[in-house]
Amino acid sequence: MSVKRPDPVDVEVGHRIRIQRLARGMSQTALATHLGVTFQQVQKYEKGVNRVGAGRLTRIAEVLGVPVNTFFTGKEVLDDDEIRASGEASPLKLLTVPGAFRLLRAYSELDDSNLRRSIVDLVVQMSGRRR
């Protein structure tokens, strides 16, 4: 018997929920309170472990102040095989790394293009990854 894995669409929707929640500076607990669920349930939604029903997704969109289609539009969802074959993580998944959203927000507020380039070079060098 094989282990059941989350559907890639559910994972992608969960990542988008997390990104929108973080963009508003809202904790999982605060979102859970608005939804009438536990923060563990919100964690499961964000990881794609539990599917988000249409009614619940509509309520999440209302709480976060975004249209429901925010959770579906943009880059097409790649299936697990495509992601593994590319050797890269989903760009949305990268934003769910702790601190990534804060770093991106601060980076976007920099006016000096030379400073932005230097920061990227520094972070790439620190990661040990080549451009």
MARBA-3410 file (N, C-alpha, C, O; in Angstrom, 1 decimal):
131
0.8,-1.2,0.0,0.0,0.0,0.0,0.9,1.2,0.0,1.8,1.4,0.8 ~ 0.6,2.2,-0.9,1.5,3.4,-1.0,1.0,4.4,-0.1,-0.2,4.5,0.3 ~ 1.9,5.3,0.3,1.6,6.4,1.2,0.9,7.5,0.4,1.4,7.9,-0.7 ~ -0.2,8.0,0.9,-1.0,9.0,0.2,-0.3,10.4,0.3,0.1,10.8,1.5 ~ 0.0,11.0,-0.8,0.6,12.4,-0.7,-0.4,13.4,-1.1,-1.4,13.1,-1.8
-0.2,14.6,-0.5,-1.1,15.7,-0.9,-1.1,16.0,-2.4,-0.1,15.9,-3.0 ~ -2.3,16.4,-2.9,-2.4,16.8,-4.3,-1.6,18.1,-4.5,-1.7,19.0,-3.7 ~ -0.9,18.2,-5.6,-0.1,19.4,-5.8,-0.9,20.7,-5.9,-0.4,21.7,-5.5 ~ -2.2,20.6,-6.3,-3.0,21.8,-6.3,-3.3,22.2,-4.9,-3.3,23.4,-4.6 ~ -3.6,21.2,-4.0,-3.9,21.6,-2.6,-2.7,22.2,-2.0,-2.8,23.1,-1.2
-1.5,21.7,-2.3,-0.3,22.2,-1.8,-0.1,23.7,-2.2,0.3,24.6,-1.5 ~ -0.3,23.9,-3.5,-0.1,25.2,-4.1,-1.1,26.2,-3.5,-0.8,27.4,-3.2 ~ -2.4,25.8,-3.3,-3.4,26.7,-2.7,-2.9,27.0,-1.3,-3.1,28.1,-0.8 ~ -2.5,26.0,-0.6,-2.0,26.2,0.8,-0.8,27.2,0.9,-0.8,28.0,1.8 ~ 0.1,27.1,-0.1,1.2,28.0,-0.1,0.7,29.5,-0.3,1.2,30.4,0.3
-0.3,29.6,-1.2,-0.8,30.9,-1.5,-1.6,31.5,-0.3,-1.5,32.7,0.0 ~ -2.2,30.6,0.5,-2.9,31.1,1.7,-1.8,31.6,2.7,-2.0,32.7,3.3 ~ -0.7,30.8,2.8,0.3,31.2,3.8,1.0,32.5,3.3,1.2,33.4,4.2 ~ 1.2,32.7,2.1,1.8,33.9,1.6,0.9,35.1,1.9,1.4,36.2,2.3 ~ -0.4,35.0,1.6,-1.3,36.1,1.9,-1.4,36.4,3.4,-1.5,37.5,3.8
-1.4,35.3,4.2,-1.5,35.5,5.6,-0.2,36.3,6.1,-0.3,37.2,6.9 ~ 1.0,35.8,5.7,2.2,36.5,6.1,2.3,37.9,5.6,2.8,38.8,6.3 ~ 1.7,38.2,4.4,1.8,39.5,3.8,1.0,40.5,4.7,1.2,41.7,4.7 ~ 0.0,40.0,5.4,-0.8,40.8,6.3,-0.3,40.8,7.7,-0.9,41.4,8.6 ~ 0.8,40.1,8.0,1.3,40.0,9.3,0.4,39.3,10.3,0.4,39.5,11.5
-0.4,38.3,9.8,-1.3,37.6,10.6,-0.7,36.3,11.0,-0.1,35.6,10.2 ~ -0.9,35.9,12.2,-0.5,34.6,12.7,-1.5,33.5,12.3,-2.6,33.8,11.9 ~ -1.0,32.3,12.3,-1.9,31.1,12.1,-3.1,31.1,13.1,-4.2,30.8,12.8 ~ -2.7,31.5,14.3,-3.7,31.5,15.4,-4.8,32.5,15.1,-6.0,32.3,15.3 ~ -4.4,33.7,14.7,-5.4,34.8,14.4,-6.3,34.3,13.2,-7.5,34.5,13.3
-5.7,33.8,12.2,-6.5,33.3,11.0,-7.5,32.2,11.5,-8.7,32.2,11.2 ~ -7.0,31.3,12.3,-7.8,30.2,12.8,-9.0,30.7,13.6,-10.1,30.2,13.5 ~ -8.7,31.8,14.5,-9.8,32.3,15.3,-10.9,32.9,14.4,-12.1,32.7,14.7 ~ -10.5,33.6,13.3,-11.5,34.2,12.4,-12.3,33.1,11.7,-13.4,33.3,11.3 ~ -11.7,31.9,11.5,-12.3,30.8,10.8,-13.1,29.9,11.7,-13.9,29.1,11.2
-12.8,30.0,13.0,-13.4,29.1,13.9,-12.8,27.7,13.9,-13.5,26.7,14.2 ~ -11.5,27.6,13.6,-10.8,26.3,13.6,-9.6,26.5,14.5,-9.3,27.6,15.0 ~ -8.8,25.4,14.7,-7.6,25.5,15.4,-6.4,25.9,14.5,-6.5,25.8,13.3 ~ -5.4,26.4,15.1,-4.2,26.8,14.3,-3.6,25.6,13.6,-3.0,25.7,12.6 ~ -3.8,24.4,14.3,-3.2,23.2,13.6,-4.0,22.9,12.3,-3.4,22.4,11.3
-5.3,23.3,12.3,-6.0,23.1,11.0,-5.5,24.0,10.0,-5.4,23.6,8.8 ~ -5.2,25.3,10.3,-4.6,26.2,9.4,-3.3,25.7,8.9,-3.0,25.8,7.7 ~ -2.5,25.1,9.8,-1.2,24.5,9.4,-1.4,23.5,8.3,-0.7,23.4,7.3 ~ -2.4,22.6,8.5,-2.7,21.6,7.6,-3.2,22.1,6.2,-2.8,21.6,5.2 ~ -4.0,23.2,6.3,-4.4,23.8,5.0,-3.1,24.3,4.3,-3.0,24.1,3.1
-2.3,25.0,5.0,-1.1,25.7,4.4,-0.1,24.7,3.8,0.6,25.0,2.8 ~ -0.1,23.5,4.4,0.8,22.4,3.9,0.2,21.6,2.8,0.8,20.8,2.2 ~ -1.1,21.8,2.6,-1.9,21.0,1.6,-2.2,19.6,2.1,-2.7,18.8,1.3 ~ -2.0,19.3,3.4,-2.4,18.0,4.0,-3.9,17.9,4.0,-4.4,16.8,3.7 ~ -4.6,18.9,4.4,-6.1,18.9,4.3,-6.5,19.9,3.2,-6.0,21.0,3.1
-7.5,19.4,2.5,-8.0,20.3,1.4,-8.9,21.3,2.0,-9.5,21.2,3.1 ~ -8.9,22.5,1.4,-9.8,23.6,1.8,-11.0,23.6,0.9,-10.9,23.7,-0.3 ~ -12.2,23.4,1.6,-13.4,23.4,0.8,-13.7,24.8,0.3,-13.2,25.8,0.7 ~ -14.7,24.9,-0.7,-15.0,26.1,-1.3,-15.5,27.2,-0.3,-15.1,28.4,-0.4 ~ -16.4,26.8,0.6,-16.9,27.8,1.6,-15.8,28.3,2.5,-15.7,29.5,2.8
-14.9,27.4,2.9,-13.8,27.8,3.8,-12.8,28.7,3.1,-12.3,29.6,3.6 ~ -12.5,28.3,1.8,-11.6,29.1,1.0,-12.2,30.5,0.8,-11.4,31.5,0.8 ~ -13.5,30.6,0.6,-14.1,31.9,0.4,-14.0,32.7,1.7,-13.7,33.9,1.7 ~ -14.2,32.1,2.9,-14.0,32.8,4.2,-12.6,33.2,4.4,-12.4,34.3,4.9 ~ -11.6,32.4,4.0,-10.2,32.7,4.2,-9.9,34.0,3.3,-9.2,34.9,3.8
-10.4,34.0,2.1,-10.2,35.2,1.2,-10.8,36.4,1.8,-10.2,37.5,1.8 ~ -12.0,36.3,2.4,-12.6,37.5,3.1,-11.8,38.0,4.2,-11.5,39.2,4.4 ~ -11.3,37.1,5.1,-10.5,37.4,6.3,-9.2,38.1,5.8,-8.8,39.1,6.4 ~ -8.6,37.6,4.7,-7.3,38.1,4.3,-7.5,39.3,3.3,-6.5,40.0,3.0 ~ -8.8,39.6,3.0,-9.0,40.8,2.1,-8.6,40.6,0.7,-8.1,41.6,0.1
-8.7,39.4,0.2,-8.3,39.2,-1.2,-9.4,38.4,-2.0,-10.2,37.8,-1.3 ~ -9.4,38.5,-3.3,-10.4,37.7,-4.0,-10.0,36.3,-4.0,-8.9,35.9,-3.9 ~ -11.0,35.4,-4.0,-10.8,34.0,-4.0,-9.8,33.5,-5.1,-9.0,32.6,-4.8 ~ -9.9,34.1,-6.3,-9.1,33.7,-7.3,-7.6,33.9,-7.1,-6.7,33.4,-7.8 ~ -7.2,34.7,-6.1,-5.8,34.9,-5.7,-5.2,33.5,-5.4,-4.0,33.4,-5.6
-5.9,32.6,-4.9,-5.4,31.3,-4.6,-5.2,30.4,-5.8,-4.7,29.3,-5.6 ~ -5.6,30.8,-7.0,-5.5,30.0,-8.1,-4.8,30.6,-9.3,-4.3,29.9,-10.2 ~ -4.7,31.9,-9.4,-4.1,32.6,-10.5,-2.6,32.6,-10.5,-2.0,32.4,-9.4 ~ -2.0,32.9,-11.6,-0.5,33.1,-11.6,0.1,31.9,-12.3,-0.5,31.2,-13.1 ~ 1.3,31.5,-11.8,2.1,30.4,-12.4,1.3,29.1,-12.3,0.7,28.8,-11.2
1.3,28.4,-13.4,0.6,27.1,-13.3,1.2,26.2,-12.3,2.4,26.2,-12.1 ~ 0.4,25.3,-11.7,0.9,24.4,-10.7,1.7,23.3,-11.5,1.2,22.7,-12.4 ~ 2.9,23.0,-11.0,3.7,21.9,-11.5,3.4,20.7,-10.7,3.2,20.8,-9.5 ~ 3.4,19.6,-11.4,3.2,18.3,-10.5,4.6,18.0,-9.9,5.6,18.5,-10.3 ~ 4.5,17.1,-9.0,5.7,16.7,-8.2,6.9,16.3,-9.1,8.0,16.6,-8.8
6.6,15.5,-10.2,7.6,15.0,-11.1,8.3,16.2,-11.8,9.5,16.2,-12.0 ~ 7.5,17.2,-12.2,8.1,18.4,-12.9,9.0,19.2,-12.0,10.0,19.6,-12.4 ~ 8.5,19.3,-10.7,9.3,20.1,-9.8,10.6,19.3,-9.5,11.7,19.9,-9.5 ~ 10.6,18.0,-9.3,11.8,17.2,-9.0,12.7,17.3,-10.2,13.9,17.4,-10.1 ~ 12.2,17.2,-11.4,13.0,17.2,-12.7,13.7,18.5,-12.9,14.8,18.5,-13.3
13.1,19.6,-12.5,13.7,20.9,-12.6,14.8,21.2,-11.6,15.7,22.0,-11.8 ~ 14.7,20.4,-10.5,15.7,20.6,-9.4,15.5,21.9,-8.6,16.3,22.2,-7.8 ~ 14.4,22.6,-8.9,14.1,23.8,-8.2,12.8,23.6,-7.4,11.9,22.9,-7.7 ~ 12.7,24.4,-6.3,11.5,24.4,-5.5,10.5,25.4,-6.2,10.9,26.3,-6.9 ~ 9.2,25.2,-5.9,8.2,26.2,-6.5,8.6,27.6,-5.9,8.9,27.7,-4.8
8.5,28.6,-6.8,8.7,29.9,-6.3,7.8,30.3,-5.2,8.3,31.0,-4.3 ~ 6.6,29.8,-5.2,5.7,30.1,-4.0,6.2,29.4,-2.8,6.1,30.0,-1.7 ~ 6.7,28.2,-2.9,7.2,27.5,-1.7,8.4,28.2,-1.1,8.5,28.2,0.1 ~ 9.2,28.8,-2.0,10.3,29.6,-1.4,9.9,30.7,-0.5,10.6,31.0,0.4 ~ 8.8,31.3,-0.8,8.3,32.4,0.0,7.8,31.9,1.4,7.6,32.7,2.3
7.6,30.6,1.6,7.1,30.1,2.8,8.2,29.8,3.8,8.0,29.5,4.9 ~ 9.5,29.9,3.3,10.6,29.7,4.2,10.6,30.8,5.3,10.4,32.0,4.9 ~ 10.8,30.5,6.5,10.7,31.5,7.6,11.7,32.7,7.2,12.9,32.5,7.0 ~ 11.2,33.9,7.3,12.0,35.1,7.0,12.0,35.5,5.6,12.4,36.6,5.3 ~ 11.7,34.6,4.6,11.8,34.9,3.2,10.9,36.1,2.8,11.3,37.0,2.0
9.7,36.1,3.3,8.8,37.2,2.9,9.3,38.5,3.5,9.2,39.5,2.8 ~ 9.8,38.5,4.7,10.3,39.8,5.3,11.5,40.3,4.5,11.6,41.5,4.3 ~ 12.4,39.3,4.2,13.5,39.7,3.4,13.2,40.3,2.0,13.7,41.3,1.6 ~ 12.2,39.7,1.4,11.8,40.2,0.1,11.1,41.5,0.2,11.3,42.4,-0.6 ~ 10.3,41.7,1.2,9.6,43.0,1.4,10.7,44.1,1.7,10.6,45.2,1.0
11.7,43.9,2.5,12.7,44.9,2.8,13.5,45.1,1.6,13.9,46.3,1.3 ~ 13.9,44.1,0.8,14.6,44.2,-0.4,13.9,45.1,-1.4,14.5,45.9,-2.1 ~ 12.6,44.9,-1.5,11.8,45.7,-2.5,11.8,47.1,-2.2,11.5,48.0,-3.0 ~ 12.0,47.5,-0.9,12.0,48.9,-0.5,13.3,49.6,-0.7,13.4,50.8,-0.5 ~ 14.3,48.9,-1.2,15.6,49.5,-1.4,15.6,50.2,-2.8,15.2,49.6,-3.8
16.0,51.5,-2.8,16.1,52.2,-4.0,17.3,52.1,-4.8,17.3,52.2,-6.1 ~ 18.4,51.8,-4.2,19.7,51.7,-4.8,20.0,50.4,-5.5,20.1,49.4,-4.8 ~ 20.0,50.4,-6.8,20.2,49.1,-7.5,21.5,48.4,-7.2,21.6,47.2,-7.2 ~ 22.6,49.2,-7.0,23.9,48.7,-6.7,23.8,47.9,-5.3,24.4,46.9,-5.2 ~ 23.1,48.5,-4.4,23.0,47.9,-3.1,22.2,46.6,-3.2,22.5,45.6,-2.6
21.1,46.6,-4.0,20.3,45.4,-4.2,21.2,44.3,-4.8,21.1,43.2,-4.4 ~ 21.9,44.7,-5.8,22.8,43.7,-6.5,23.8,43.1,-5.5,24.1,41.9,-5.5 ~ 24.4,44.0,-4.7,25.4,43.5,-3.6,24.7,42.6,-2.6,25.4,41.6,-2.2 ~ 23.5,42.9,-2.2,22.8,42.0,-1.3,22.6,40.7,-1.9,22.8,39.6,-1.2 ~ 22.1,40.6,-3.1,21.9,39.3,-3.8,23.2,38.6,-3.9,23.2,37.4,-3.6
24.3,39.2,-4.3,25.6,38.6,-4.4,26.0,38.0,-3.1,26.5,36.9,-3.0 ~ 25.8,38.8,-2.0,26.2,38.3,-0.7,25.4,37.1,-0.2,26.0,36.1,0.2 ~ 24.1,37.1,-0.4,23.3,36.0,0.0,23.6,34.8,-0.8,23.7,33.7,-0.3 ~ 23.8,35.0,-2.1,24.2,33.8,-3.0,25.5,33.2,-2.5,25.6,32.0,-2.5 ~ 26.5,34.1,-2.2,27.8,33.6,-1.8,27.6,32.9,-0.5,28.2,31.8,-0.3
26.8,33.4,0.5,26.6,32.8,1.8,25.9,31.4,1.6,26.2,30.5,2.4 ~ 25.1,31.3,0.6,24.3,30.0,0.4,25.2,28.9,-0.2,24.9,27.7,-0.1 ~ 26.3,29.3,-0.8,27.2,28.4,-1.4,26.7,28.0,-2.8,27.2,27.0,-3.4 ~ 25.7,28.7,-3.3,25.1,28.3,-4.6,25.6,29.3,-5.6,25.9,30.4,-5.4 ~ 25.8,28.8,-6.8,26.2,29.6,-7.9,25.0,30.3,-8.5,23.9,29.8,-8.4
25.2,31.4,-9.2,24.1,32.2,-9.8,23.5,31.3,-10.7,22.5,31.7,-11.4
END
